Amino acid sequence: MDLKTNFEQVEENIRKACEKAGRDRSEVTLISVSKTKPVEMLKTVYDLGPRDFGENKVQEMCEKIEVLPKDIRWHMIGHLQTNKVKYIVGKTELIHSVDSIHLAKEIEKQAAKQNVTVNVLIEVNIAEEESKFGIHKEETLSLIREAAALPHIRIKGLMTIAPFVENPEDNRTYFKQIRQLSVDIKAQNIDNVSMDILSMGMTGDYMVAIEEGATMVRVGTGIFGERNYNKQ
């Protein structure tokens, strides 16, 4: 497997999707999702230029932060348990997966201790899948209002994990919905809330997500190949 070829293909796809949507390539951040992948592979991809990497597990992220270059921007994209928050506050560029006030308050508590401000996205389960984390669309605004009052948190936008589908077009409706939700929330002009970031789209559907307004796409398999869960 050639990481360079994979990476260049993903970059080319992003460029094409931006062109199709009449957007500038600079509007979309590619997050290389490196969960379960060894440090050597991350170094190879890092050398190709990207600086945004995403991890699902706190322990794995912390181990990689220790040994990889300090200019990497780390994104916590997996479900975050409250008891793990203290390990990553101050180390992440962005926490994508805030889906309860309980979690937001724990982030606030740990951030206050370290006197840092933490950038977060609110995770919305837009397709209302039983198996997925994230809050329901109807509850998003009230969670945002509550979390926005916490002084050490900055709400930067929304994140969603669309269903796993064979045909990426099947997810277009969900991407449209979450984009509209972000527009509606922005219109409320809530203090401490910006809707600049839409984190949506993964290996199977990121081109459609970009066409529908994604500003961050999370690509793992498309760059690193299939995940290896046996090496845990």
C-alpha positions as CSV (number, residue, x, y, z in Angstrom):
1,M,0.0,0.0,0.0
2,D,1.4,3.3,-1.0
3,L,0.5,6.1,1.4
4,K,1.7,8.8,-0.9
5,T,-0.5,7.6,-3.8
6,N,-3.5,7.3,-1.4
7,F,-2.9,10.8,0.0
8,E,-2.5,12.4,-3.4
9,Q,-5.7,10.7,-4.6
10,V,-7.7,12.0,-1.6
11,E,-6.3,15.5,-2.2
12,E,-7.3,15.3,-5.8
13,N,-10.8,14.2,-4.9
14,I,-11.1,17.1,-2.4
15,R,-10.0,19.5,-5.1
16,K,-12.5,18.1,-7.6
17,A,-15.4,18.3,-5.1
18,C,-14.5,21.9,-4.2
19,E,-14.4,22.8,-7.9
20,K,-17.8,21.2,-8.5
21,A,-19.3,23.1,-5.6
22,G,-17.7,26.4,-6.6
23,R,-15.6,26.4,-3.4
24,D,-12.0,27.2,-2.8
25,R,-9.8,24.3,-1.7
26,S,-8.6,26.3,1.3
27,E,-12.2,26.1,2.7
28,V,-11.8,22.4,3.5
29,T,-9.4,20.9,6.1
30,L,-8.5,17.3,5.6
31,I,-8.1,15.4,8.9
32,S,-6.0,12.3,8.4
33,V,-7.7,9.8,10.8
34,S,-4.9,7.7,12.1
35,K,-6.6,5.5,14.7
36,T,-5.0,2.1,15.2
37,K,-2.2,3.1,12.8
38,P,1.5,2.9,13.9
39,V,3.5,6.0,14.4
40,E,5.7,5.2,11.3
41,M,2.7,5.5,9.0
42,L,1.7,8.9,10.6
43,K,5.3,10.1,10.0
44,T,5.1,9.2,6.4
45,V,1.8,11.1,5.9
46,Y,3.1,14.0,8.0
47,D,6.1,14.3,5.6
48,L,3.6,14.7,2.7
49,G,2.4,18.0,4.3
50,P,-0.8,17.6,6.3
51,R,-0.8,18.7,10.0
52,D,-4.3,17.8,11.1
53,F,-4.6,14.3,12.5
54,G,-7.7,12.6,14.1
55,E,-7.8,10.0,16.8
56,N,-10.7,8.1,18.4
57,K,-9.1,6.9,21.6
58,V,-7.6,9.1,24.3
59,Q,-4.8,6.8,25.3
60,E,-3.7,6.3,21.7
61,M,-3.8,10.0,21.0
62,C,-1.7,10.7,24.1
63,E,0.9,8.1,23.2
64,K,1.2,9.6,19.7
65,I,1.4,13.2,20.9
66,E,4.5,12.2,23.0
67,V,6.5,11.0,20.0
68,L,5.3,12.9,17.0
69,P,6.2,16.5,15.9
70,K,4.8,19.2,18.0
71,D,3.2,21.2,15.1
72,I,0.5,18.5,14.6
73,R,-3.0,19.7,15.3
74,W,-4.8,16.8,17.0
75,H,-8.5,16.3,16.6
76,M,-10.4,14.1,19.1
77,I,-13.1,12.6,16.9
78,G,-14.2,9.6,18.9
79,H,-16.7,9.3,21.7
80,L,-15.1,11.0,24.8
81,Q,-15.8,9.6,28.3
82,T,-15.8,12.2,31.0
83,N,-13.1,10.4,33.0
84,K,-10.7,10.7,30.1
85,V,-11.2,14.4,29.5
86,K,-8.3,15.5,31.8
87,Y,-5.8,13.7,29.6
88,I,-6.4,15.7,26.4
89,V,-7.5,19.1,27.6
90,G,-4.9,21.6,26.4
91,K,-3.5,19.1,23.9
92,T,-6.2,19.1,21.2
93,E,-6.9,21.5,18.4
94,L,-10.5,20.6,18.5
95,I,-12.8,18.1,20.3
96,H,-15.4,17.0,17.7
97,S,-17.6,14.8,19.8
98,V,-19.3,16.9,22.5
99,D,-22.8,15.4,22.8
100,S,-24.0,16.2,26.3
101,I,-23.9,19.0,28.9
102,H,-22.4,16.5,31.3
103,L,-19.3,16.2,29.0
104,A,-19.2,19.9,28.3
105,K,-19.1,20.6,32.0
106,E,-16.2,18.2,32.6
107,I,-14.3,19.8,29.7
108,E,-15.0,23.2,31.4
109,K,-13.8,21.9,34.7
110,Q,-10.5,20.5,33.4
111,A,-9.9,23.6,31.2
112,A,-10.4,25.9,34.1
113,K,-7.8,24.0,36.1
114,Q,-5.3,24.4,33.4
115,N,-6.4,27.9,32.5
116,V,-6.9,27.0,28.8
117,T,-9.8,27.5,26.4
118,V,-11.0,24.4,24.5
119,N,-12.5,24.5,21.1
120,V,-15.4,22.0,20.6
121,L,-17.9,20.9,18.1
122,I,-21.4,19.6,19.0
123,E,-21.9,16.1,17.7
124,V,-25.4,15.6,16.1
125,N,-26.8,12.2,15.3
126,I,-28.5,13.6,12.3
127,A,-29.7,10.2,11.0
128,E,-30.9,9.2,14.4
129,E,-29.1,5.9,14.3
130,E,-29.4,3.8,17.5
131,S,-25.8,2.7,17.3
132,K,-24.3,6.2,17.0
133,F,-23.4,8.8,19.6
134,G,-24.5,12.4,19.2
135,I,-27.6,14.3,20.2
136,H,-30.8,14.5,18.3
137,K,-31.3,17.5,16.0
138,E,-34.1,18.9,18.1
139,E,-31.9,19.0,21.2
140,T,-29.0,20.7,19.6
141,L,-29.9,24.3,20.2
142,S,-30.7,23.8,23.9
143,L,-27.3,22.0,24.4
144,I,-25.5,24.8,22.6
145,R,-27.2,27.5,24.7
146,E,-26.2,25.7,27.9
147,A,-22.6,24.9,26.8
148,A,-22.0,28.4,25.4
149,A,-22.3,29.7,29.0
150,L,-19.2,27.8,30.0
151,P,-16.3,30.3,30.0
152,H,-13.5,27.9,29.0
153,I,-15.3,26.4,26.0
154,R,-15.6,27.8,22.5
155,I,-18.3,26.2,20.3
156,K,-17.0,26.3,16.8
157,G,-19.6,24.3,14.9
158,L,-21.2,20.9,14.4
159,M,-20.0,17.4,13.6
160,T,-21.9,14.4,12.4
161,I,-21.1,10.8,11.5
162,A,-23.4,9.9,8.6
163,P,-24.7,6.3,8.1
164,F,-22.4,3.7,6.5
165,V,-23.7,3.5,2.9
166,E,-22.7,1.8,-0.3
167,N,-23.8,4.9,-2.3
168,P,-22.5,8.2,-1.0
169,E,-25.5,10.0,-2.6
170,D,-27.6,8.3,0.1
171,N,-26.0,10.6,2.7
172,R,-26.5,13.9,0.8
173,T,-29.8,14.5,2.6
174,Y,-28.1,14.2,6.0
175,F,-25.3,16.6,5.0
176,K,-27.9,19.1,3.8
177,Q,-29.8,18.8,7.0
178,I,-26.8,19.4,9.2
179,R,-25.7,22.3,7.1
180,Q,-29.2,23.8,7.4
181,L,-29.1,23.3,11.2
182,S,-25.8,25.2,11.4
183,V,-27.3,28.1,9.4
184,D,-30.3,28.2,11.8
185,I,-28.1,28.1,14.9
186,K,-25.8,30.8,13.5
187,A,-28.9,33.0,12.9
188,Q,-29.6,32.9,16.7
189,N,-26.4,35.0,17.3
190,I,-25.6,33.2,20.6
191,D,-22.6,34.6,22.4
192,N,-19.5,32.3,22.3
193,V,-20.9,30.3,19.4
194,S,-19.7,30.3,15.9
195,M,-20.8,27.9,13.2
196,D,-17.6,28.2,11.1
197,I,-16.9,24.5,11.2
198,L,-18.9,21.6,9.7
199,S,-17.1,18.3,10.4
200,M,-18.8,15.8,8.2
201,G,-17.8,13.2,5.5
202,M,-15.5,10.2,5.8
203,T,-13.7,8.0,3.4
204,G,-16.9,6.7,1.7
205,D,-18.7,10.0,1.3
206,Y,-16.4,13.0,1.8
207,M,-16.8,14.3,-1.8
208,V,-20.6,14.6,-1.3
209,A,-20.0,16.2,2.1
210,I,-17.8,18.9,0.6
211,E,-20.4,19.6,-2.1
212,E,-22.9,20.2,0.8
213,G,-20.7,22.5,2.8
214,A,-18.3,20.4,4.9
215,T,-15.3,22.5,6.1
216,M,-13.6,19.4,7.7
217,V,-13.5,15.9,6.3
218,R,-12.2,12.9,8.3
219,V,-10.5,10.4,6.1
220,G,-8.8,7.3,7.5
221,T,-9.2,4.3,5.3
222,G,-8.8,6.4,2.2
223,I,-5.3,7.4,3.3
224,F,-4.1,4.6,5.7
225,G,-5.9,1.6,4.3
226,E,-8.2,-0.7,6.3
227,R,-7.9,-0.5,10.1
228,N,-6.1,-3.1,12.0
229,Y,-7.9,-3.8,15.3
230,N,-5.8,-6.8,16.2
231,K,-2.8,-4.7,17.1
232,Q,-4.4,-3.0,20.1
